[in-house]
């Protein structure tokens, strides 16, 4: 018996018209180029890739903030366009990257967390303080913080406020866009453990967008790797970190810093330049940076191969092609 994914995206495209110079004509930039994703209720989808690969554009589309050029998005099988903006906000909430800029410095913590309840007319003033204090307690914030301002809190506490604001309406899905990258390493582990505890407590489903594979390994049940607007590999979390199939995934793992003394900065062999998304290379778009690239990679785009392991877009796994 198959279950309907709580969140599903099919063949998402998002194209922007950009101008490279003052007197140059506009050209299309395919920020998202045919992305399909699905996640079961209670799961954690880790969406990883370098900056500029399209991760945040996918996040904006999942939140209803960016309309896809084409493709479909559905929650519990219901298309996003059939869900009103306010109803969507009740079901899907974001946690942003930078707690220093995502909180209004002129509002108290109580006002910041209360705002979603006010906008959506959930309960009344008599209920708001109780609901806010309950979610603050769940997020590890002391009651005295209710009347404090963001400037009076540490970075980790501010991110707890951002989490509390996202969860005060009890959403089903939370889009976490680099939720720990602006924090000290010592605080990152605390926030990740908090997210895991809240997931169990509230039955949440996460989409975790990150370039930090150590964070993704800790929390994700499924991993999808993006490169130039495409999903090039997708697999269950444990299987992915045990063995990567796409050369780009291997390079990402190879680039992770290790605490072991004397090893220095790892060389992922990806070069120093990122392909121009307005003018991508022919064939496999990763071939200029791939150590396994053959002649076919320079002329022919790889097919999407789906099997029991997941998904991979690479000629190395196509039996009909010799690399």
C-alpha positions as CSV (number, residue, x, y, z in Angstrom):
1,X,0.0,0.0,0.0
2,X,1.5,3.3,-1.1
3,X,1.0,6.5,1.0
4,X,0.6,10.0,-0.3
5,X,3.8,12.1,0.4
6,X,3.1,15.0,2.7
7,X,5.1,17.2,0.3
8,X,5.6,16.5,-3.4
9,X,7.2,18.5,-6.2
10,X,7.1,17.3,-9.9
11,X,9.1,18.7,-12.8
12,X,9.6,22.1,-11.2
13,X,11.1,24.8,-13.4
14,X,11.9,28.3,-12.4
15,X,13.4,30.6,-15.0
16,X,14.5,34.2,-14.6
17,X,15.3,36.7,-17.4
18,X,18.6,38.4,-16.5
19,X,20.8,40.9,-18.3
20,X,24.6,40.5,-18.1
21,X,25.3,44.0,-19.2
22,X,23.6,47.4,-19.5
23,X,23.2,47.1,-23.3
24,X,22.9,43.3,-23.5
25,X,19.6,41.6,-24.1
26,X,18.0,39.5,-21.4
27,X,18.8,35.8,-21.3
28,X,17.1,33.0,-19.4
29,X,18.7,31.7,-16.2
30,X,17.2,28.3,-15.3
31,X,17.6,28.5,-11.5
32,X,15.5,25.3,-11.1
33,X,15.6,23.0,-14.1
34,X,13.2,20.1,-13.7
35,X,13.3,19.2,-10.0
36,X,11.1,16.4,-8.6
37,X,11.1,15.7,-4.8
38,X,8.9,13.9,-2.3
39,X,9.0,13.4,1.4
40,X,6.9,11.3,3.7
41,X,5.3,12.6,6.9
42,X,7.8,12.8,9.7
43,X,10.8,12.6,7.5
44,X,13.7,15.0,7.0
45,X,14.8,15.7,3.4
46,X,18.3,17.1,3.2
47,X,18.8,19.3,0.1
48,X,22.5,19.9,-0.5
49,X,24.7,21.6,-3.0
50,X,27.0,24.6,-3.6
51,X,25.8,28.2,-3.3
52,X,24.0,29.2,-6.5
53,X,22.7,25.7,-7.3
54,X,19.0,26.6,-6.8
55,X,18.4,25.3,-3.2
56,X,16.9,28.5,-1.9
57,X,14.8,29.0,-5.0
58,X,13.3,25.6,-4.4
59,X,12.6,26.6,-0.7
60,X,10.8,29.8,-1.9
61,X,8.6,27.7,-4.2
62,X,7.8,25.3,-1.4
63,X,6.8,28.2,0.8
64,X,4.6,29.7,-2.0
65,X,6.8,32.8,-2.2
66,X,8.0,32.1,-5.7
67,X,5.7,30.8,-8.4
68,X,7.2,28.0,-10.6
69,X,7.6,28.7,-14.3
70,X,6.1,25.2,-14.7
71,X,5.6,22.0,-12.7
72,X,3.4,21.1,-9.8
73,X,3.6,21.3,-6.0
74,X,1.3,19.4,-3.6
75,X,0.8,19.0,0.1
76,X,-1.0,15.8,1.1
77,X,-2.0,15.5,-2.6
78,X,-3.6,18.9,-2.8
79,X,-2.0,21.3,-5.3
80,X,-0.5,24.4,-3.8
81,X,-2.6,26.7,-6.0
82,X,-5.8,25.3,-4.4
83,X,-4.5,26.2,-0.9
84,X,-5.0,29.8,0.1
85,X,-1.9,31.8,1.1
86,X,-3.0,32.0,4.8
87,X,-3.8,28.3,4.9
88,X,-0.5,27.4,3.3
89,X,1.3,29.6,5.9
90,X,-0.4,27.6,8.7
91,X,0.9,24.3,7.3
92,X,4.3,25.3,6.0
93,X,6.7,27.6,7.9
94,X,10.3,28.7,7.4
95,X,13.3,29.0,9.6
96,X,15.8,31.4,8.1
97,X,19.5,31.4,8.0
98,X,20.4,34.5,9.9
99,X,18.8,35.1,13.3
100,X,20.4,38.5,13.4
101,X,18.5,39.9,10.4
102,X,15.2,37.8,10.5
103,X,14.0,39.3,13.8
104,X,12.6,42.8,14.1
105,X,15.0,44.6,16.6
106,X,12.3,47.0,17.7
107,X,9.9,44.3,18.8
108,X,10.0,42.3,22.0
109,X,10.4,38.5,21.8
110,X,6.8,38.1,23.0
111,X,5.6,40.3,20.2
112,X,7.7,38.6,17.6
113,X,6.4,35.1,18.4
114,X,2.8,36.3,18.9
115,X,2.7,38.0,15.4
116,X,1.7,34.8,13.5
117,X,-1.2,34.2,15.9
118,X,-2.4,37.8,15.5
119,X,-2.2,37.7,11.7
120,X,-4.0,34.4,11.4
121,X,-6.6,35.3,14.1
122,X,-5.8,32.1,16.1
123,X,-7.3,32.4,19.6
124,X,-7.6,35.7,21.4
125,X,-5.3,37.9,23.5
126,X,-6.0,35.8,26.6
127,X,-4.7,32.7,24.8
128,X,-1.7,34.3,23.0
129,X,0.6,34.7,26.1
130,X,0.0,31.1,27.1
131,X,0.6,29.7,23.6
132,X,3.8,31.8,23.3
133,X,5.1,30.8,26.6
134,X,4.4,27.1,25.9
135,X,6.4,27.2,22.6
136,X,9.2,29.2,24.3
137,X,9.5,26.5,26.9
138,X,9.6,23.8,24.2
139,X,12.4,25.8,22.4
140,X,14.4,26.2,25.6
141,X,13.8,29.9,26.1
142,X,13.3,31.3,29.6
143,X,10.0,33.1,30.4
144,X,11.9,36.3,31.2
145,X,12.9,36.5,27.5
146,X,9.2,37.4,26.7
147,X,9.8,41.1,27.4
148,X,13.4,41.2,26.1
149,X,14.6,42.4,22.7
150,X,16.7,40.5,20.1
151,X,19.8,42.6,20.9
152,X,19.7,41.3,24.5
153,X,20.0,37.6,23.3
154,X,22.8,35.5,22.0
155,X,22.9,34.1,18.5
156,X,21.7,30.7,19.6
157,X,18.8,32.2,21.6
158,X,17.8,34.3,18.6
159,X,17.6,31.2,16.5
160,X,15.5,29.6,19.2
161,X,13.2,32.6,18.9
162,X,13.0,32.1,15.1
163,X,12.2,28.5,15.6
164,X,9.5,29.3,18.2
165,X,7.9,31.9,15.8
166,X,7.8,29.2,13.1
167,X,6.2,26.6,15.3
168,X,3.8,28.7,17.3
169,X,1.0,27.8,14.8
170,X,1.9,24.1,14.9
171,X,2.7,23.7,11.2
172,X,3.1,20.3,9.5
173,X,6.2,21.2,7.4
174,X,9.1,23.4,8.3
175,X,11.6,24.6,5.6
176,X,14.9,25.1,7.3
177,X,17.2,27.2,5.1
178,X,20.7,26.9,6.5
179,X,19.4,27.1,10.1
180,X,22.8,26.8,11.7
181,X,25.3,28.3,9.3
182,X,25.3,31.7,11.0
183,X,26.0,30.2,14.5
184,X,29.1,29.2,16.4
185,X,30.0,25.5,16.0
186,X,29.3,24.9,19.7
187,X,25.8,26.3,19.3
188,X,25.1,24.5,16.1
189,X,24.8,21.1,17.8
190,X,22.4,22.5,20.4
191,X,20.1,23.9,17.7
192,X,20.2,20.6,15.7
193,X,19.4,18.6,18.8
194,X,16.5,21.0,19.5
195,X,15.2,20.5,16.0
196,X,15.3,16.7,16.4
197,X,13.5,16.9,19.8
198,X,10.8,19.2,18.4
199,X,10.3,16.9,15.4
200,X,9.5,14.0,17.8
201,X,7.5,16.1,20.1
202,X,5.3,17.8,17.4
203,X,5.4,15.3,14.6
204,X,7.1,17.7,12.2
205,X,8.4,17.1,8.7
206,X,11.6,19.0,7.7
207,X,13.1,20.1,4.5
208,X,16.7,21.0,5.5
209,X,18.6,23.1,3.0
210,X,22.3,23.2,3.7
211,X,25.8,23.0,2.2
212,X,27.1,21.5,5.4
213,X,27.0,17.8,5.0
214,X,27.9,17.1,8.6
215,X,24.6,18.8,9.6
216,X,22.7,16.8,6.9
217,X,24.2,13.5,8.0
218,X,23.1,14.1,11.6
219,X,19.5,14.8,10.8
220,X,18.4,13.8,7.3
221,X,16.4,10.6,6.5
222,X,16.7,11.3,2.8
223,X,19.3,13.3,0.8
224,X,19.0,15.1,-2.5
225,X,22.0,16.6,-4.2
226,X,21.5,19.7,-6.5
227,X,23.8,20.9,-9.2
228,X,23.0,23.8,-11.5
229,X,19.3,23.5,-10.9
230,X,19.0,19.7,-11.2
231,X,18.8,16.8,-8.7
232,X,21.8,14.7,-9.7
233,X,21.5,12.2,-6.9
234,X,18.9,11.1,-4.3
235,X,19.1,8.3,-1.8
236,X,18.1,7.4,1.8
237,X,20.3,9.1,4.3
238,X,22.3,6.1,5.6
239,X,22.8,4.7,2.1
240,X,24.0,8.0,0.7
241,X,26.6,8.6,3.4
242,X,27.8,5.0,3.1
243,X,28.3,5.3,-0.6
244,X,27.9,8.2,-3.0
245,X,27.3,7.4,-6.7
246,X,27.5,10.7,-8.5
247,X,31.0,12.2,-8.8
248,X,29.7,15.5,-7.6
249,X,28.4,13.9,-4.4
250,X,31.7,12.2,-3.9
251,X,33.5,15.6,-4.3
252,X,31.1,17.3,-1.8
253,X,31.9,14.6,0.8
254,X,35.6,14.8,0.1
255,X,35.5,18.6,0.7
256,X,34.3,18.2,4.3
257,X,36.9,19.5,6.8
258,X,38.2,16.9,9.3
259,X,39.4,17.7,12.8
260,X,42.3,15.3,12.3
261,X,45.6,17.2,12.7
262,X,48.0,17.5,9.8
263,X,45.6,16.8,7.0
264,X,45.1,20.4,6.0
265,X,42.4,21.6,3.7
266,X,40.9,18.8,1.6
267,X,41.1,19.0,-2.2
268,X,37.8,18.0,-3.7
269,X,39.2,18.4,-7.2
270,X,36.3,20.6,-8.3
271,X,38.5,23.5,-9.5
272,X,38.1,27.1,-8.6
273,X,35.4,28.2,-11.1
274,X,31.6,27.5,-11.1
275,X,29.9,27.1,-14.4
276,X,27.9,30.0,-15.7
277,X,24.2,29.1,-15.2
278,X,23.2,31.4,-18.0
279,X,25.5,29.5,-20.4
280,X,25.8,26.0,-19.0
281,X,28.3,23.5,-20.6
282,X,26.9,21.1,-23.3
283,X,26.3,17.5,-22.5
284,X,26.6,16.7,-18.8
285,X,26.8,20.1,-17.1
286,X,29.2,18.7,-14.5
287,X,31.7,17.3,-17.0
288,X,34.2,20.3,-16.9
289,X,34.8,19.5,-13.2
290,X,34.4,15.7,-13.2
291,X,37.4,13.5,-12.8
292,X,35.6,10.6,-14.5
293,X,34.3,12.5,-17.6
294,X,34.6,10.8,-21.0
295,X,33.9,11.9,-24.5
296,X,30.1,11.1,-24.2
297,X,29.8,13.4,-21.2
298,X,30.9,16.4,-23.2
299,X,28.1,16.0,-25.8
300,X,25.2,14.1,-24.3
301,X,23.2,14.9,-21.2
302,X,22.8,11.9,-18.8
303,X,19.4,10.2,-18.3
304,X,17.7,10.1,-14.9
305,X,18.2,6.6,-13.6
306,X,15.8,5.4,-10.9
307,X,16.4,2.1,-9.1
308,X,16.1,0.6,-5.7
309,X,18.8,2.8,-4.4
310,X,17.2,6.0,-5.4
311,X,18.1,8.4,-8.3
312,X,21.3,9.3,-10.1
313,X,22.0,11.3,-13.2
314,X,25.3,10.0,-14.5
315,X,26.5,8.1,-17.6
316,X,28.6,5.9,-15.3
317,X,25.4,4.1,-14.3
318,X,23.8,3.9,-17.7
319,X,24.3,0.4,-19.1
320,X,23.6,1.7,-22.6
321,X,26.5,4.2,-22.5
322,X,30.3,3.7,-22.5
323,X,32.2,6.5,-20.7
